[in-house]
């Protein structure tokens, strides 16, 4: 039961994502609306977030934890993709005002971000990382006084909190060191997550005045009295003037070995430098990326302030890194440190989003699909991870909407069609037209016809037709291509190789061909339907599959199709009145009706017993005989008079197969009826057919020769003649 529910949940995810795209498509077709593609991204993020929350439970098993991580990472990915793509596709220049030499450093920092779009992206990524950094719940045992246990024990000669740094003989108790460790770890998490004010407040509440003062130095100096650009945002002076000096001082603190590792990590982060390797043991891919980006940002800001004379050279008391590491190198370095996290497919997408190389990753995804299709691999990530194909497909669609041409059309087609195949596998046919809408016309025809050619259920077909209309897909062309596709693919199946035997089987291939024609009928493409019915009828009959044609006629009202065809061609009455296609279809319908009567007689014979109504049976047999005789004399006769017609060979071949068949079966039926019904004259009636076959007017004997049935018929006649002689 649980596995069934899990499966329903997975299918629900397919539906939720598809519905978002469907809403966008429908709105885009409404001239009064201007749908925003970025709203799609936000909806995708919400779906992923909700899916992750559903899994939050203290009793989560390993599989649930993995799925939770996947959904959580996906929500983060869509958030980052939204932020960066929105920025990259916005106006090339950000709003900015001309700065004055007397402006504070903060104004120049803002100016740098407005000028340098690459640096602004780094700032956006940092904000994204800070929002997604996990913060543990506030520890219950945070101290309210600094080193209270040591003070009580009398081991702290000075109230100066820096005293232990100056006097290594100072003995801080284990309890205080443990509380410090818990406190510094919590403050470090707050700083990484961007909660600077909360971090300062926690320092104040726990009597950690020194570190609170250090944190306050983070901001560059600004003065609203001279920085009119910010006078609405800041009523008073903010930050510190000697920020470069502050950085170096804090960096020097980070090198102090006797400090708690998390306190040192705080100082490294505040100074914009990278910590020593393995300083703390719970660093993550995200936290290390944030630390590296923080260094890049601070180096760029300081260099810009130096170039604009906003930093006094005397402040540079220590040499800090002054050149930045390329983002690719940063990600490579983090990958070496966190190989497992870095290999997660969604983090690969995150890295590609940061580097703006998503088109390359999407192409690699296509290559992985092709490797499996070619048999080079039996499986790979894009197939192993059920969420990955969904993400890259939706990513492709969004990139194509927002940045047309960014993704190669061939890659887009392969990813979308692969995803459509997954929807087909799960019988989610109603979502398929939505994705078809994002293909160009030719690709849509090819992909959609493949799907439609496999749909047999009538309700599903009607639903597809309704969706095609709603989404304004080229319905007529799609249905034509569907029928064409099936006829081309099945051509080899209907190429006779051995002697043809009349069959009562309706194969799956026959039904697929029938459904292809029914698409045209249900799509009200009557002219195409008439043409396809003729082509299908010929294929079936020339292969002895009269039962399959009967199945088609029983499932469809041919008169309605013909009437619709006539109505469609109302202006061409003279042509319709003499339409060979309609005549041919009606001939086939007559043939099928004759075959039905033959089947009914065969059934009646098998059920004959002492209680049977003999007069009724004789009447039924007489009707069968009369109808078959009329069929023999008229079937396709009018349509095969013109031997120069292009249709003559195939129509003559069909006539040569079925006319002898019905003569032979009627002959056998008369002989059998003579025995069962005790009517000897039926044997004479059977022999009388020889004159019909042999006469030169009808030349039916030529049909026997053409079909190879002449010898069989002559043997049958000879055997019947001996029966008459015995009687």
HUDA-V844890 format. One record per residue. OMEGA is omega as a letter, one per 40 degrees, with the letter a starting at -180 (NA if undefined). NEAR is the number of other ideal C-beta (glycine too) atoms within 12 Angstrom. Layout:
# HUDA-V844890
OMEGA/NEAR + OMEGA/NEAR
This chain:
# HUDA-V844890
i/7 + i/11 + i/10 + i/10 + i/12 + a/19 + i/16 + i/15 + i/22 + i/26 + i/23 + i/21 + i/35 + a/37 + a/24 + i/27 + a/41 + a/40 + i/22 + i/32 + i/40 + i/29 + i/24 + a/34 + a/30 + i/21 + a/20 + i/24 + i/19 + a/14 + a/8 + a/8 + i/14 + a/12 + a/23 + a/20 + i/32 + i/26 + i/25 + a/37 + a/38 + i/24 + i/29 + i/39 + a/35 + i/23 + a/32 + i/37 + i/26 + a/21 + i/32 + a/29 + i/15 + a/23 + a/25 + a/18 + i/13 + a/8 + a/9 + i/16 + a/14 + a/10 + i/14 + i/22 + i/18 + a/19 + i/28 + i/24 + a/31 + a/31 + a/35 + i/31 + i/35 + i/41 + i/34 + a/36 + a/42 + i/42 + i/33 + i/39 + i/42 + a/31 + a/33 + a/36 + i/31 + i/25 + a/29 + a/26 + i/24 + i/18 + a/12 + a/11 + i/11 + i/21 + i/12 + i/18 + i/16 + a/12 + i/27 + i/16 + a/13 + i/16 + a/30 + a/35 + a/39 + i/33 + i/37 + i/37 + i/39 + i/30 + i/32 + a/34 + i/29 + a/24 + a/22 + a/24 + i/22 + i/25 + i/30 + i/29 + i/31 + i/37 + i/32 + i/31 + i/38 + i/35 + i/25 + i/34 + a/34 + i/30 + a/23 + i/31 + a/30 + i/19 + i/24 + i/18 + a/9 + a/21 + a/22 + a/10 + i/15 + a/28 + i/30 + i/16 + a/22 + i/31 + a/36 + a/20 + i/22 + i/29 + a/24 + i/13 + i/17 + a/12 + a/22 + a/26 + a/16 + i/16 + i/15 + a/16 + i/29 + a/22 + a/22 + i/30 + a/22 + a/14 + a/16 + i/12 + i/13 + a/25 + i/20 + a/30 + i/22 + i/15 + a/20 + i/31 + i/25 + i/21 + i/30 + a/39 + i/27 + a/26 + a/36 + i/36 + a/31 + i/36 + i/42 + i/39 + i/35 + a/33 + i/39 + a/39 + i/28 + a/24 + a/22 + a/25 + i/18 + i/21 + i/35 + a/25 + i/19 + i/32 + a/33 + a/21 + a/21 + i/32 + i/24 + a/33 + a/20 + a/28 + i/38 + i/29 + i/21 + a/33 + a/35 + a/25 + a/30 + a/35 + i/25 + a/38 + i/33 + a/31 + a/25 + i/22 + i/16 + a/21 + a/32 + i/20 + a/26 + a/30 + i/19 + a/9 + a/15 + a/23 + a/13 + i/14 + i/20 + i/27 + a/26 + a/27 + a/23 + a/23 + i/37 + i/37 + i/25 + i/35 + a/40 + i/30 + i/26 + i/37 + i/32 + i/24 + a/32 + a/32 + a/23 + a/23 + a/14 + i/20 + i/29 + a/33 + a/27 + i/32 + i/41 + i/32 + i/37 + a/43 + i/38 + a/39 + a/48 + a/40 + i/38 + i/36 + a/34 + a/33 + i/33 + i/19 + i/13 + i/12 + i/29 + a/27 + a/13 + i/20 + i/31 + i/27 + a/34 + a/35 + i/36 + i/35 + i/41 + a/37 + i/40 + i/39 + i/37 + i/36 + i/34 + a/35 + a/34 + i/40 + a/29 + i/32 + a/37 + i/36 + a/27 + i/30 + i/35 + a/23 + i/16 + i/23 + a/14 + i/33 + i/30 + i/16 + i/12 + i/10 + a/23 + a/22 + i/18 + i/21 + i/13 + i/31 + a/22 + i/24 + a/14 + i/27 + i/23 + a/16 + i/26 + i/17 + i/16 + a/30 + i/30 + i/19 + i/23 + i/34 + i/23 + a/17 + a/24 + a/23 + a/14 + i/14 + a/26 + a/26 + i/17 + a/30 + a/34 + i/36 + i/33 + i/33 + i/39 + i/39 + i/33 + i/31 + i/39 + a/37 + a/25 + i/26 + a/22 + a/36 + i/28 + i/22 + i/35 + i/41 + i/25 + i/27 + i/40 + i/33 + i/25 + i/31 + a/34 + i/22 + i/19 + a/22 + a/20 + a/11 + i/9 + i/13 + i/17 + i/12 + i/15 + a/22 + a/27 + i/35 + a/24 + a/15 + a/27 + a/27 + a/39 + i/35 + i/36 + a/43 + a/44 + i/44 + i/42 + i/44 + i/46 + a/40 + a/40 + i/41 + a/38 + i/31 + a/29 + a/30 + a/22 + i/17 + a/13 + a/26 + i/34 + a/23 + i/24 + i/21 + i/34 + a/37 + a/31 + a/34 + a/44 + a/43 + i/33 + i/32 + i/44 + i/40 + i/24 + i/32 + i/32 + i/28 + a/19 + i/24 + i/20 + a/30 + a/34 + i/32 + a/36 + a/43 + i/39 + a/40 + i/43 + a/44 + a/35 + i/41 + i/36 + a/19 + a/17 + i/16 + i/28 + i/35 + a/30 + a/26 + a/37 + i/44 + i/37 + i/27 + a/40 + a/46 + a/36 + a/29 + a/33 + a/22 + a/16 + i/18 + i/14 + i/26 + i/30 + i/20 + i/23 + i/38 + i/33 + i/19 + i/31 + i/34 + a/21 + a/21 + i/33 + i/18 + i/34 + a/26 + a/32 + a/23 + i/25 + a/42 + i/39 + a/28 + i/36 + i/44 + i/39 + a/29 + a/28 + a/37 + i/34 + a/18 + a/21 + a/31 + a/16 + a/13 + a/22 + i/30 + a/12 + i/22 + i/9 + i/9 + a/13 + i/27 + i/18 + a/31 + i/22 + a/20 + i/19 + a/22 + i/21 + i/16 + i/26 + a/35 + i/28 + i/30 + i/42 + a/40 + i/38 + i/43 + a/47 + i/40 + a/45 + i/41 + a/36 + i/35 + i/35 + i/23 + a/31 + i/33 + i/29 + a/35 + i/39 + i/35 + a/28 + i/37 + i/40 + a/37 + i/33 + i/41 + i/42 + a/34 + a/36 + a/43 + a/43 + i/30 + i/37 + a/29 + i/39 + i/41 + i/29 + i/39 + i/45 + i/33 + i/29 + a/37 + i/30 + a/18 + a/22 + i/30 + a/17 + i/35 + i/15 + i/17 + a/37 + i/29 + i/19 + i/27 + i/32 + a/23 + i/17 + a/21 + a/21 + a/15 + a/10 + a/15 + a/12 + i/10 + a/17 + a/24 + a/13 + a/13 + a/25 + a/26 + i/33 + i/31 + a/26 + i/34 + i/37 + i/28 + a/35 + i/40 + i/32 + i/32 + a/39 + i/33 + i/27 + i/37 + i/39 + i/27 + i/31 + i/37 + a/22 + i/22 + i/34 + i/23 + a/15 + a/28 + a/24 + a/13 + a/16 + i/24 + a/12 + a/7 + a/9 + i/18 + a/15 + i/19 + i/12 + i/15 + i/26 + i/24 + i/16 + a/28 + i/34 + i/25 + i/22 + a/34 + a/33 + a/18 + a/29 + i/40 + i/29 + i/22 + a/33 + a/34 + a/26 + a/25 + i/42 + a/36 + a/24 + a/19 + i/30 + i/31 + a/16 + a/15 + i/12 + a/9 + i/17 + a/10 + a/26 + a/19 + a/18 + a/26 + i/36 + i/28 + i/27 + i/40 + a/42 + i/33 + a/37 + i/44 + i/44 + a/37 + a/36 + i/42 + a/43 + a/36 + i/34 + i/41 + i/41 + a/29 + i/38 + i/37 + a/33 + i/26 + i/32 + i/26 + a/20 + a/24 + i/29 + i/15 + a/24 + a/21 + i/20 + i/31 + i/32 + i/22 + i/28 + a/38 + i/31 + i/24 + a/38 + i/25 + i/17 + a/31 + a/34 + a/23 + a/15 + a/11 + a/13 + i/24 + a/21 + i/35 + i/28 + i/22 + i/35 + i/34 + a/19 + a/23 + a/33 + a/19 + a/32 + a/24 + i/16 + a/22 + a/35 + i/22 + i/16 + i/31 + a/32 + i/17 + a/20 + i/33 + i/21 + i/15 + a/23 + i/22 + a/12 + a/10 + NA/18
